[in-house]
Amino acid sequence: MVNKKCFKCSIEKPLDCFYKHKQMLDGHLNKCKDCAKKDVSKNYRNNIDHYKNYERKRNSLPHRVEARKDYSLTEKGKEASIKSKKLWIRFLVVSEYSGGPDPGDRVKIGVEPLYSLERVRALANDPKQVRLWTRKVAKDVQNLFGSEGDVAELLTELQPHQYIDSEWCTNGLGVWAACDAYAVRRREWVSAVKKEMNMEYFVKFAIGKTGALVLVVSCHL
Ligand SMILES: [Zn+2]
């Protein structure tokens, strides 16, 4: 068998290690099969880069940028954007209730309490079961009541007619809780103005997934 030296790797190999090619004198390429394969895959990789570059350039053309912007403003475009975001955002729901619309889709869940007042009252009777969800809530509670125990007391006094609605609330870190919102009117002595005033508190809370704690999500005047 005749050997032939590959011009690329300079290794002498038997003729059947070279691809056949009619126009070559000995009917074979001067580049061995191994080197030919390497070149093909290298060329392929280069083509991918080339293709990606081409796409990138094309997508940054002014009329294409405009077209994307226009599309993103249409109903279809908005839907597509929400859909693609949904693939990435995993909603972490910490409340016992997790049905209804997806958090992020729609804030309002409904106009029927998600958690029975009986359970909420029972839980709130133990101030240790009342958790303030965010730093902002902790600050609000501190300003309004002075202590967490007082907001627990407010929860134990909730009445059905004070219910407003139920909605998704987030702590801003991708964590969601399905909450019942109540408005509580109370006559209170306000030392700042030295007189009794009608105060109205808005309280939002959820029972946690473990069924054991009430997360106070929002509390303000
Ligand atoms: Zn070679």
Boltz pocket constraint, residues with backbone or C-beta under 6 A from the ligand:
constraints:
  - pocket:
      binder: B
      contacts: [[A, 6], [A, 7], [A, 8], [A, 9], [A, 10], [A, 11], [A, 31], [A, 32], [A, 33], [A, 34], [A, 35]]
      max_distance: 6.0
